[in-house]
Amino acid sequence: MGTTATDISQRIIDAVLAQKLAPGTRLGEQQLALLFDCSRTVVREALTRLAARGIVTVSARRGWYLIAPSREEAREAFEARRVIELGLLRDRRPLDKSALTRLKKHLAQEKAAVRGDDVGARSFLLGDFHVCLAECLGNSLLADTLRDYTARTTLIAMLYQSSHDAAQSCQEHVAIVAALEQGDAGRAEALMAEHLASVQSALQLEAQADDPLHQLRQALTPLTPPTPSSTARRARASRRDGAEADPPPAAYLGALL
């Protein structure tokens, strides 16, 4: 059996969770058809599904692209995750043995990935924990929805330069599972709320929200801006040496932004 649209869409989601595809990446139909050895019709079906799930956007002139969420869309994505994940944990009965075994196996993989140097595997496992937890809590429908929102927030973390530490995320996951193992759903819910808030607070959202030129301003900041006194000293020295004085420096562009 050849590659299906489901195979392609899942591979793209997995690549996003592993931070191997950046926000705004162009997804060319022809290139994907060659890569997956399938027709462009199958590729188009996969991309159409991802567009319906909010992971991909399409332009009639430019083609298919991974989304690059705005700051407001980033906040909405985290709010949606809070509603889903805290709702799943609220008033839960203790997890059965098989669910706990699966979660602990996932945590062991997370810990190994955090110690290793495979950034892609680490990113994937940290994001997939939330999907795994939803499945272990017995709601596969919400797990599918959560997979899409986790992919969105992964793109958001890349776009807004998240400073959240992988080891910290893993420790927070461990604490959530420990609370569930003890049958304390209320504590698990509170820990999940703290975890999601911590991840969101690590994004560079607020500073940029009030300054649309934030990134350009940072890029154009001079490495060692000359001071007025040093400029004047160089001009006096040039005149003493009989050399033509340097022209006055042009206005620093960053000061105008």
C-alpha positions in Angstrom: 0.0 0.0 0.0 1.4 3.4 -0.9 1.7 6.5 1.2 -1.6 7.9 2.3 -2.7 11.5 3.2 -2.8 10.4 6.8 0.8 9.3 6.7 2.0 12.6 5.3 0.0 14.7 7.7 1.2 12.7 10.6 4.8 13.0 9.5 4.5 16.8 9.2 2.9 17.0 12.7 5.7 14.8 14.1 8.4 17.0 12.4 6.8 20.1 13.9 6.7 18.6 17.4 10.4 17.7 17.0 11.1 21.4 15.9 12.4 20.2 12.6 10.0 22.5 10.6 10.0 26.2 11.5 7.0 28.5 11.5 6.2 29.8 8.0 8.0 26.9 6.2 6.8 26.4 2.7 5.4 23.0 1.9 5.6 22.5 -1.8 3.2 19.9 -3.3 5.7 18.7 -5.9 8.6 18.4 -3.4 6.4 16.5 -1.0 5.1 14.2 -3.7 8.7 13.3 -4.7 9.7 12.8 -1.1 6.8 10.5 -0.3 6.7 8.9 -3.7 3.0 9.7 -4.2 0.8 11.8 -6.3 0.3 15.6 -5.7 -3.4 14.7 -5.2 -2.5 12.7 -2.1 -0.2 15.5 -0.9 -2.9 18.1 -1.5 -5.4 16.0 0.6 -2.9 15.9 3.5 -2.3 19.6 3.4 -6.0 20.4 3.1 -6.5 18.3 6.3 -3.8 20.1 8.1 -5.2 23.5 7.0 -8.6 22.4 8.5 -6.8 21.6 11.7 -5.1 25.0 11.8 -1.5 23.8 11.3 -1.1 24.9 7.6 -2.3 27.9 5.7 -2.6 28.3 1.9 -2.4 31.2 -0.5 -3.6 31.0 -4.1 -0.4 32.6 -5.3 2.2 31.4 -2.8 1.2 27.9 -2.0 1.1 26.0 1.4 2.9 27.1 4.5 3.1 26.2 8.1 1.4 28.8 10.2 3.3 31.6 12.0 0.9 32.5 14.8 0.4 36.1 15.9 0.8 37.0 19.6 -2.9 37.0 20.1 -3.2 33.6 18.4 -0.4 32.3 20.7 -2.4 33.4 23.8 -5.5 31.8 22.4 -3.7 28.5 21.8 -2.5 28.3 25.4 -5.9 29.2 26.7 -7.4 26.4 24.6 -4.8 24.0 26.0 -5.6 25.1 29.6 -9.3 24.4 29.0 -8.7 21.0 27.5 -5.9 19.7 29.9 -7.3 21.1 33.1 -10.7 19.8 32.2 -9.3 16.3 31.6 -7.7 16.2 35.0 -10.6 17.7 37.0 -12.2 15.2 39.4 -10.4 12.2 37.8 -10.4 8.8 39.4 -7.0 7.2 40.0 -5.3 5.9 36.9 -5.2 2.2 36.4 -2.0 0.3 36.4 -1.6 0.0 32.6 -2.0 3.8 32.2 0.5 4.6 34.9 3.0 2.1 33.4 2.6 3.8 30.0 3.1 7.3 31.5 6.2 6.2 33.5 7.7 4.6 30.4 7.2 7.9 28.6 8.8 9.8 31.4 11.8 7.5 31.3 12.2 8.3 27.6 11.9 12.0 28.4 14.6 11.9 31.0 16.9 10.0 28.7 16.3 12.6 25.9 16.9 15.5 28.3 20.3 13.9 29.2 21.1 13.3 25.5 21.8 15.7 22.7 19.0 14.9 20.2 17.1 18.1 20.4 14.4 16.8 18.0 13.6 13.7 20.1 13.6 15.8 23.3 11.2 18.3 21.8 8.9 15.6 20.5 8.7 13.7 23.7 8.1 16.8 25.9 5.2 17.8 23.6 3.9 14.3 23.2 3.6 13.8 26.9 0.4 15.9 26.9 -1.1 13.8 24.2 -0.1 10.6 25.9 -1.6 11.8 29.2 -4.9 12.6 27.4 -5.0 9.1 25.9 -4.2 7.5 29.3 -7.1 9.5 30.8 -9.4 7.8 28.3 -10.3 10.5 25.8 -8.8 9.8 22.4 -10.9 12.5 20.7 -9.5 15.2 22.9 -6.0 13.6 22.6 -6.2 14.2 18.8 -7.3 17.8 19.4 -4.5 18.3 21.9 -1.9 17.0 19.4 -2.8 19.8 17.1 -2.7 22.4 19.8 0.6 21.1 21.0 2.0 21.3 17.5 0.7 24.9 17.4 2.4 25.8 20.7 5.6 24.2 19.5 5.6 26.5 16.5 4.8 29.4 18.9 7.8 28.5 21.1 10.1 28.5 18.0 8.7 31.8 16.7 8.8 33.7 20.0 12.1 32.3 21.2 11.0 30.3 24.2 13.5 30.2 27.1 11.8 27.3 28.9 14.2 24.7 30.1 13.6 21.1 28.9 14.8 19.6 32.2 12.3 21.8 34.1 9.4 20.6 31.8 10.4 17.0 32.4 10.4 17.6 36.2 7.0 19.2 36.0 5.7 16.2 34.0 7.0 13.8 36.7 5.3 15.8 39.4 1.9 15.7 37.6 2.1 11.9 37.1 3.2 11.4 40.8 0.0 13.3 41.9 -2.1 11.2 39.6 -0.5 8.0 41.0 -1.4 9.2 44.5 -5.0 9.7 43.4 -4.8 13.5 44.0 -6.5 14.9 40.9 -6.8 18.3 42.4 -3.0 18.6 42.8 -2.4 17.2 39.3 -4.7 19.9 37.9 -3.0 22.6 39.9 0.5 21.4 38.7 -0.7 21.3 35.1 -1.9 24.9 35.4 1.4 26.0 36.8 3.3 24.0 34.1 1.3 25.6 31.2 1.7 29.1 32.7 5.4 28.5 33.1 5.8 27.5 29.4 3.8 30.5 28.3 5.6 32.9 30.5 8.9 31.8 28.9 7.8 33.2 25.5 8.9 36.7 24.4 5.4 37.9 23.9 4.8 40.9 26.1 7.9 42.9 25.2 7.2 42.6 21.6 3.5 43.3 21.8 4.1 47.0 22.6 6.9 47.4 20.1 6.2 46.1 16.5 9.8 47.0 15.6 11.3 44.9 18.4 13.2 42.4 16.2 14.4 45.0 13.7 15.5 47.3 16.6 17.5 44.4 18.1 19.1 43.5 14.8 20.2 47.0 14.1 21.6 47.8 17.5 25.4 48.6 17.0 27.8 46.3 18.6 30.0 49.1 20.1 28.2 52.4 19.5 30.7 55.3 19.6 30.3 57.9 22.3 30.2 61.7 21.5 33.4 62.2 23.5 35.3 59.5 21.6 34.1 60.9 18.3 35.3 64.4 19.2 38.7 63.1 20.3 39.2 61.4 17.0 38.2 64.5 15.1 40.7 66.7 17.1 43.5 64.1 16.6 42.8 64.1 12.8 43.1 67.9 12.6 46.4 67.9 14.6 47.8 65.4 12.2 46.8 67.5 9.2 44.4 64.9 8.0 40.9 65.7 6.8 38.4 65.3 9.6 36.0 62.4 9.3 32.5 63.4 8.3 30.0 63.4 11.1 28.5 60.0 11.7 25.1 59.3 10.1 22.2 59.0 12.5 21.9 55.6 14.1 19.0 54.0 12.4 17.9 52.2 15.6 17.3 55.6 17.2 14.7 56.3 14.6 12.8 53.0 15.1 
